[in-house]
Amino acid sequence: MNALTIASKEQFFEQLADAFTDKL
């Protein structure tokens, strides 16, 4: 896995966490 893929995955999970906390 390259750094770009890891960075985009981190950003994806960050957005996922934001959406999850918005629903709480």
C-alpha distance matrix in Angstrom:
0.0 3.8 6.8 8.3 6.5 7.1 10.5 11.4 10.8 13.0 15.4 15.7 16.5 18.9 20.7 20.9 22.5 24.8 26.0 26.5 28.6 30.6 31.7 33.1
3.8 0.0 3.8 5.5 5.5 6.5 8.8 10.3 11.0 12.7 14.6 15.6 17.0 18.7 20.4 21.3 22.9 24.7 26.2 27.1 29.0 30.7 32.3 33.7
6.8 3.8 0.0 3.8 5.5 5.1 6.1 8.6 9.8 10.5 12.3 14.1 15.4 16.4 18.4 19.8 21.0 22.5 24.4 25.5 26.9 28.6 30.6 31.9
8.3 5.5 3.8 0.0 3.8 5.4 5.1 6.2 8.6 9.9 10.6 12.2 14.3 15.3 16.6 18.3 20.0 21.1 22.6 24.2 25.8 27.1 29.1 30.7
6.5 5.5 5.5 3.8 0.0 3.8 5.5 5.2 6.1 8.6 9.9 10.4 12.3 14.2 15.4 16.3 18.3 19.9 21.1 22.3 24.4 25.8 27.3 29.0
7.1 6.5 5.1 5.4 3.8 0.0 3.8 5.5 5.1 6.2 8.6 9.7 10.6 12.2 14.3 15.1 16.4 18.3 20.0 20.8 22.5 24.3 26.0 27.3
10.5 8.8 6.1 5.1 5.5 3.8 0.0 3.8 5.4 5.1 6.2 8.6 10.0 10.5 12.5 14.2 15.3 16.6 18.5 19.9 21.2 22.7 24.8 26.2
11.4 10.3 8.6 6.2 5.2 5.5 3.8 0.0 3.8 5.4 5.0 6.1 8.7 9.7 10.6 12.2 14.2 15.2 16.5 18.2 20.0 21.1 22.9 24.8
10.8 11.0 9.8 8.6 6.1 5.1 5.4 3.8 0.0 3.8 5.4 4.9 6.2 8.5 9.8 10.3 12.2 14.1 15.2 16.3 18.3 19.9 21.3 22.9
13.0 12.7 10.5 9.9 8.6 6.2 5.1 5.4 3.8 0.0 3.8 5.4 5.2 6.1 8.7 9.7 10.5 12.3 14.3 15.1 16.5 18.3 20.2 21.4
15.4 14.6 12.3 10.6 9.9 8.6 6.2 5.0 5.4 3.8 0.0 3.8 5.5 5.0 6.3 8.5 9.8 10.5 12.4 14.1 15.4 16.6 18.8 20.4
15.7 15.6 14.1 12.2 10.4 9.7 8.6 6.1 4.9 5.4 3.8 0.0 3.8 5.4 5.2 6.2 8.7 9.9 10.7 12.3 14.4 15.4 17.0 18.9
16.5 17.0 15.4 14.3 12.3 10.6 10.0 8.7 6.2 5.2 5.5 3.8 0.0 3.8 5.4 4.8 6.0 8.5 9.7 10.2 12.2 14.1 15.4 16.8
18.9 18.7 16.4 15.3 14.2 12.2 10.5 9.7 8.5 6.1 5.0 5.4 3.8 0.0 3.8 5.3 5.1 6.2 8.7 9.8 10.6 12.3 14.5 15.7
20.7 20.4 18.4 16.6 15.4 14.3 12.5 10.6 9.8 8.7 6.3 5.2 5.4 3.8 0.0 3.8 5.4 5.0 6.2 8.5 9.9 10.5 12.7 14.7
20.9 21.3 19.8 18.3 16.3 15.1 14.2 12.2 10.3 9.7 8.5 6.2 4.8 5.3 3.8 0.0 3.8 5.4 5.2 6.1 8.7 9.9 11.0 12.9
22.5 22.9 21.0 20.0 18.3 16.4 15.3 14.2 12.2 10.5 9.8 8.7 6.0 5.1 5.4 3.8 0.0 3.8 5.4 5.0 6.1 8.5 10.0 10.9
24.8 24.7 22.5 21.1 19.9 18.3 16.6 15.2 14.1 12.3 10.5 9.9 8.5 6.2 5.0 5.4 3.8 0.0 3.8 5.4 5.3 6.2 8.9 10.2
26.0 26.2 24.4 22.6 21.1 20.0 18.5 16.5 15.2 14.3 12.4 10.7 9.7 8.7 6.2 5.2 5.4 3.8 0.0 3.8 5.6 5.1 6.6 9.2
26.5 27.1 25.5 24.2 22.3 20.8 19.9 18.2 16.3 15.1 14.1 12.3 10.2 9.8 8.5 6.1 5.0 5.4 3.8 0.0 3.8 5.4 5.4 6.8
28.6 29.0 26.9 25.8 24.4 22.5 21.2 20.0 18.3 16.5 15.4 14.4 12.2 10.6 9.9 8.7 6.1 5.3 5.6 3.8 0.0 3.8 5.3 5.2
30.6 30.7 28.6 27.1 25.8 24.3 22.7 21.1 19.9 18.3 16.6 15.4 14.1 12.3 10.5 9.9 8.5 6.2 5.1 5.4 3.8 0.0 3.8 5.6
31.7 32.3 30.6 29.1 27.3 26.0 24.8 22.9 21.3 20.2 18.8 17.0 15.4 14.5 12.7 11.0 10.0 8.9 6.6 5.4 5.3 3.8 0.0 3.8
33.1 33.7 31.9 30.7 29.0 27.3 26.2 24.8 22.9 21.4 20.4 18.9 16.8 15.7 14.7 12.9 10.9 10.2 9.2 6.8 5.2 5.6 3.8 0.0
